[in-house]
Amino acid sequence: MNNKLSFLSELQTKISEVLQQSPAKDIEKNMKAMLNQGFSKLDLLTREEFDIQSEVLQRTRARLEALEARVAELESRLKS
């Protein structure tokens, strides 16, 4: 996915450079709109959203490990 993003970003940059050297500003505007529309269809998320979900996952894993340890302790008490 990262390769797709860097490829598309590089493509957009190169297209922009070519268009700046030509009088075709309308084409540049249309290409940017097309690329933005393409990006919106990729179900991408921002870095901030990714970081937030990573933090949530870390907290969830820590809570799960604590609960597993508690269940193991309670099970050992029941067996005794």
OpenMM code with the backbone's topology and positions (N, CA, C; nanometers):
from openmm import Vec3, app, unit

residues = "MET ASN ASN LYS LEU SER PHE LEU SER GLU LEU GLN THR LYS ILE SER GLU VAL LEU GLN GLN SER PRO ALA LYS ASP ILE GLU LYS ASN MET LYS ALA MET LEU ASN GLN GLY PHE SER LYS LEU ASP LEU LEU THR ARG GLU GLU PHE ASP ILE GLN SER GLU VAL LEU GLN ARG THR ARG ALA ARG LEU GLU ALA LEU GLU ALA ARG VAL ALA GLU LEU GLU SER ARG LEU LYS SER".split()
positions = [
    Vec3(0.0824, -0.1177, 0.0000),
    Vec3(0.0000, 0.0000, 0.0000),
    Vec3(0.0873, 0.1247, 0.0000),
    Vec3(0.1961, 0.1212, 0.0748),
    Vec3(0.2873, 0.2337, 0.0800),
    Vec3(0.3494, 0.2577, -0.0569),
    Vec3(0.3798, 0.1493, -0.1293),
    Vec3(0.4357, 0.1631, -0.2632),
    Vec3(0.3372, 0.2302, -0.3562),
    Vec3(0.2088, 0.1965, -0.3422),
    Vec3(0.1054, 0.2600, -0.4238),
    Vec3(0.1025, 0.4096, -0.3985),
    Vec3(0.1092, 0.4464, -0.2692),
    Vec3(0.1030, 0.5872, -0.2336),
    Vec3(0.2231, 0.6636, -0.2874),
    Vec3(0.3421, 0.6062, -0.2728),
    Vec3(0.4604, 0.6766, -0.3211),
    Vec3(0.4592, 0.6850, -0.4726),
    Vec3(0.4118, 0.5801, -0.5399),
    Vec3(0.4024, 0.5829, -0.6853),
    Vec3(0.3047, 0.6910, -0.7307),
    Vec3(0.1869, 0.6941, -0.6668),
    Vec3(0.0872, 0.7930, -0.7056),
    Vec3(0.1335, 0.9344, -0.6730),
    Vec3(0.2011, 0.9495, -0.5616),
    Vec3(0.2533, 1.0807, -0.5250),
    Vec3(0.3592, 1.1262, -0.6247),
    Vec3(0.4476, 1.0349, -0.6604),
    Vec3(0.5516, 1.0669, -0.7584),
    Vec3(0.4888, 1.0987, -0.8935),
    Vec3(0.3883, 1.0225, -0.9328),
    Vec3(0.3190, 1.0464, -1.0585),
    Vec3(0.2558, 1.1847, -1.0588),
    Vec3(0.1905, 1.2192, -0.9493),
    Vec3(0.1276, 1.3499, -0.9396),
    Vec3(0.2323, 1.4614, -0.9482),
    Vec3(0.3460, 1.4427, -0.8829),
    Vec3(0.4519, 1.5429, -0.8861),
    Vec3(0.5054, 1.5608, -1.0276),
    Vec3(0.5310, 1.4502, -1.0961),
    Vec3(0.5835, 1.4587, -1.2324),
    Vec3(0.4830, 1.5221, -1.3270),
    Vec3(0.3580, 1.4866, -1.3124),
    Vec3(0.2548, 1.5473, -1.3977),
    Vec3(0.2491, 1.6965, -1.3718),
    Vec3(0.2568, 1.7338, -1.2467),
    Vec3(0.2541, 1.8754, -1.2102),
    Vec3(0.3722, 1.9500, -1.2711),
    Vec3(0.4922, 1.8892, -1.2658),
    Vec3(0.6109, 1.9527, -1.3239),
    Vec3(0.5951, 1.9728, -1.4748),
    Vec3(0.5445, 1.8716, -1.5413),
    Vec3(0.5250, 1.8816, -1.6868),
    Vec3(0.4236, 1.9900, -1.7189),
    Vec3(0.3165, 1.9947, -1.6432),
    Vec3(0.2112, 2.0914, -1.6718),
    Vec3(0.2535, 2.2346, -1.6409),
    Vec3(0.3448, 2.2524, -1.5451),
    Vec3(0.3920, 2.3872, -1.5138),
    Vec3(0.4732, 2.4456, -1.6285),
    Vec3(0.5295, 2.3586, -1.7081),
    Vec3(0.6091, 2.4039, -1.8212),
    Vec3(0.5240, 2.4250, -1.9459),
    Vec3(0.3970, 2.3919, -1.9371),
    Vec3(0.3081, 2.4088, -2.0514),
    Vec3(0.1931, 2.5017, -2.0123),
    Vec3(0.1238, 2.5523, -2.1121),
    Vec3(0.0123, 2.6435, -2.0825),
    Vec3(-0.1171, 2.5710, -2.0433),
    Vec3(-0.1097, 2.4429, -2.0139),
    Vec3(-0.2300, 2.3627, -1.9902),
    Vec3(-0.2675, 2.3587, -1.8422),
    Vec3(-0.3001, 2.4707, -1.7829),
    Vec3(-0.3372, 2.4758, -1.6407),
    Vec3(-0.4698, 2.4040, -1.6147),
    Vec3(-0.5587, 2.4072, -1.7111),
    Vec3(-0.6859, 2.3362, -1.6943),
    Vec3(-0.6632, 2.1861, -1.6842),
    Vec3(-0.5689, 2.1355, -1.7612),
    Vec3(-0.5388, 1.9931, -1.7553),
    Vec3(-0.4843, 1.9581, -1.6167),
    Vec3(-0.3993, 2.0430, -1.5629),
    Vec3(-0.3445, 2.0199, -1.4293),
    Vec3(-0.4564, 2.0132, -1.3263),
    Vec3(-0.5492, 2.1065, -1.3351),
    Vec3(-0.6609, 2.1095, -1.2410),
    Vec3(-0.7436, 1.9815, -1.2528),
    Vec3(-0.7678, 1.9379, -1.3758),
    Vec3(-0.8461, 1.8155, -1.3970),
    Vec3(-0.7708, 1.6916, -1.3472),
    Vec3(-0.6410, 1.6868, -1.3710),
    Vec3(-0.5618, 1.5719, -1.3246),
    Vec3(-0.5608, 1.5643, -1.1720),
    Vec3(-0.5464, 1.6783, -1.1066),
    Vec3(-0.5490, 1.6797, -0.9603),
    Vec3(-0.6836, 1.6304, -0.9087),
    Vec3(-0.7901, 1.6730, -0.9729),
    Vec3(-0.9231, 1.6278, -0.9321),
    Vec3(-0.9366, 1.4773, -0.9518),
    Vec3(-0.8858, 1.4264, -1.0631),
    Vec3(-0.8929, 1.2825, -1.0889),
    Vec3(-0.8113, 1.2044, -0.9865),
    Vec3(-0.6917, 1.2511, -0.9563),
    Vec3(-0.6077, 1.1825, -0.8585),
    Vec3(-0.6702, 1.1860, -0.7195),
    Vec3(-0.7251, 1.3005, -0.6821),
    Vec3(-0.7911, 1.3097, -0.5516),
    Vec3(-0.9104, 1.2155, -0.5438),
    Vec3(-0.9841, 1.2055, -0.6527),
    Vec3(-1.0967, 1.1129, -0.6563),
    Vec3(-1.0469, 0.9685, -0.6442),
    Vec3(-0.9365, 0.9371, -0.7114),
    Vec3(-0.8781, 0.8037, -0.7017),
    Vec3(-0.8316, 0.7724, -0.5613),
    Vec3(-0.7693, 0.8695, -0.4952),
    Vec3(-0.7244, 0.8491, -0.3574),
    Vec3(-0.8427, 0.8236, -0.2646),
    Vec3(-0.9520, 0.8940, -0.2856),
    Vec3(-1.0671, 0.8775, -0.1973),
    Vec3(-1.1286, 0.7386, -0.2103),
    Vec3(-1.1093, 0.6719, -0.3226),
    Vec3(-1.1642, 0.5379, -0.3430),
    Vec3(-1.0756, 0.4291, -0.2834),
    Vec3(-0.9554, 0.4612, -0.2389),
    Vec3(-0.8611, 0.3615, -0.1887),
    Vec3(-0.8810, 0.3249, -0.0415),
    Vec3(-0.9764, 0.3848, 0.0260),
    Vec3(-0.9986, 0.3589, 0.1685),
    Vec3(-0.8708, 0.3799, 0.2497),
    Vec3(-0.8054, 0.4897, 0.2280),
    Vec3(-0.6826, 0.5222, 0.3009),
    Vec3(-0.7186, 0.5920, 0.4315),
    Vec3(-0.6292, 0.5831, 0.5285),
    Vec3(-0.6474, 0.6593, 0.6497),
    Vec3(-0.5236, 0.7419, 0.6762),
    Vec3(-0.5441, 0.8429, 0.7559),
    Vec3(-0.4330, 0.9328, 0.7844),
    Vec3(-0.3369, 0.8679, 0.8830),
    Vec3(-0.2190, 0.9227, 0.8920),
    Vec3(-0.1195, 0.8734, 0.9873),
    Vec3(-0.1722, 0.8868, 1.1295),
    Vec3(-0.2410, 0.9965, 1.1558),
    Vec3(-0.2973, 1.0195, 1.2889),
    Vec3(-0.3994, 0.9107, 1.3239),
    Vec3(-0.4867, 0.8764, 1.2301),
    Vec3(-0.5844, 0.7705, 1.2542),
    Vec3(-0.5149, 0.6368, 1.2786),
    Vec3(-0.4101, 0.6089, 1.2025),
    Vec3(-0.3347, 0.4851, 1.2195),
    Vec3(-0.2700, 0.4800, 1.3573),
    Vec3(-0.2081, 0.5901, 1.3989),
    Vec3(-0.1430, 0.5952, 1.5293),
    Vec3(-0.2437, 0.5766, 1.6429),
    Vec3(-0.3601, 0.6373, 1.6294),
    Vec3(-0.4637, 0.6230, 1.7315),
    Vec3(-0.5069, 0.4771, 1.7422),
    Vec3(-0.5294, 0.4124, 1.6293),
    Vec3(-0.5712, 0.2726, 1.6320),
    Vec3(-0.4611, 0.1821, 1.6867),
    Vec3(-0.3358, 0.2150, 1.6602),
    Vec3(-0.2248, 0.1376, 1.7165),
    Vec3(-0.2230, 0.1481, 1.8681),
    Vec3(-0.2455, 0.2678, 1.9196),
    Vec3(-0.2500, 0.2873, 2.0645),
    Vec3(-0.3667, 0.2102, 2.1270),
    Vec3(-0.4811, 0.2148, 2.0614),
    Vec3(-0.5976, 0.1413, 2.1115),
    Vec3(-0.5668, -0.0084, 2.1148),
    Vec3(-0.5036, -0.0577, 2.0105),
    Vec3(-0.4685, -0.1998, 2.0050),
    Vec3(-0.3698, -0.2356, 2.1159),
    Vec3(-0.2720, -0.1522, 2.1416),
    Vec3(-0.1756, -0.1791, 2.2490),
    Vec3(-0.2449, -0.1860, 2.3844),
    Vec3(-0.3342, -0.0910, 2.4104),
    Vec3(-0.4071, -0.0923, 2.5382),
    Vec3(-0.4955, -0.2163, 2.5491),
    Vec3(-0.5584, -0.2538, 2.4388),
    Vec3(-0.6449, -0.3712, 2.4387),
    Vec3(-0.5637, -0.4978, 2.4659),
    Vec3(-0.4468, -0.5086, 2.4041),
    Vec3(-0.3609, -0.6248, 2.4278),
    Vec3(-0.3159, -0.6318, 2.5735),
    Vec3(-0.2780, -0.5174, 2.6296),
    Vec3(-0.2344, -0.5145, 2.7695),
    Vec3(-0.3487, -0.5552, 2.8615),
    Vec3(-0.4667, -0.5063, 2.8330),
    Vec3(-0.5846, -0.5415, 2.9151),
    Vec3(-0.6153, -0.6903, 2.9019),
    Vec3(-0.6069, -0.7437, 2.7813),
    Vec3(-0.6316, -0.8865, 2.7593),
    Vec3(-0.5314, -0.9716, 2.8362),
    Vec3(-0.4049, -0.9337, 2.8327),
    Vec3(-0.3026, -1.0095, 2.9056),
    Vec3(-0.3303, -1.0059, 3.0556),
    Vec3(-0.3714, -0.8901, 3.1070),
    Vec3(-0.4029, -0.8793, 3.2495),
    Vec3(-0.5223, -0.9677, 3.2844),
    Vec3(-0.6235, -0.9670, 3.1997),
    Vec3(-0.7413, -1.0503, 3.2247),
    Vec3(-0.7082, -1.1993, 3.2154),
    Vec3(-0.6237, -1.2367, 3.1210),
    Vec3(-0.5826, -1.3773, 3.1106),
    Vec3(-0.5076, -1.4214, 3.2366),
    Vec3(-0.4219, -1.3361, 3.2883),
    Vec3(-0.3482, -1.3681, 3.4102),
    Vec3(-0.4437, -1.3815, 3.5284),
    Vec3(-0.5420, -1.2950, 3.5349),
    Vec3(-0.6397, -1.3017, 3.6450),
    Vec3(-0.7224, -1.4294, 3.6364),
    Vec3(-0.7653, -1.4654, 3.5150),
    Vec3(-0.8425, -1.5889, 3.4970),
    Vec3(-0.7582, -1.7093, 3.5368),
    Vec3(-0.6308, -1.7102, 3.4986),
    Vec3(-0.5427, -1.8210, 3.5354),
    Vec3(-0.5281, -1.8304, 3.6866),
    Vec3(-0.5170, -1.7151, 3.7533),
    Vec3(-0.5059, -1.7140, 3.8989),
    Vec3(-0.6329, -1.7665, 3.9639),
    Vec3(-0.7471, -1.7218, 3.9148),
    Vec3(-0.8745, -1.7690, 3.9697),
    Vec3(-0.8945, -1.9179, 3.9467),
    Vec3(-0.8545, -1.9670, 3.8304),
    Vec3(-0.8655, -2.1097, 3.8016),
    Vec3(-0.7766, -2.1911, 3.8961),
    Vec3(-0.6579, -2.1394, 3.9227),
    Vec3(-0.5684, -2.2132, 4.0130),
    Vec3(-0.6241, -2.2136, 4.1551),
    Vec3(-0.6910, -2.1079, 4.1967),
    Vec3(-0.7541, -2.1046, 4.3300),
    Vec3(-0.8689, -2.2057, 4.3386),
    Vec3(-0.9430, -2.2178, 4.2288),
    Vec3(-1.0544, -2.3130, 4.2275),
    Vec3(-1.0060, -2.4570, 4.2365),
    Vec3(-0.8917, -2.4845, 4.1741),
    Vec3(-0.8377, -2.6198, 4.1755),
    Vec3(-0.7807, -2.6571, 4.3135),
    Vec3(-0.7416, -2.5565, 4.3897),
    Vec3(-0.6797, -2.5828, 4.5206),
    Vec3(-0.7798, -2.6174, 4.6274),
] * unit.nanometer
topology = app.Topology()
chain = topology.addChain("A")
for resn in residues:
    res = topology.addResidue(resn, chain)
    for name in ("N", "CA", "C"):
        topology.addAtom(name, app.Element.getBySymbol(name[0]), res)
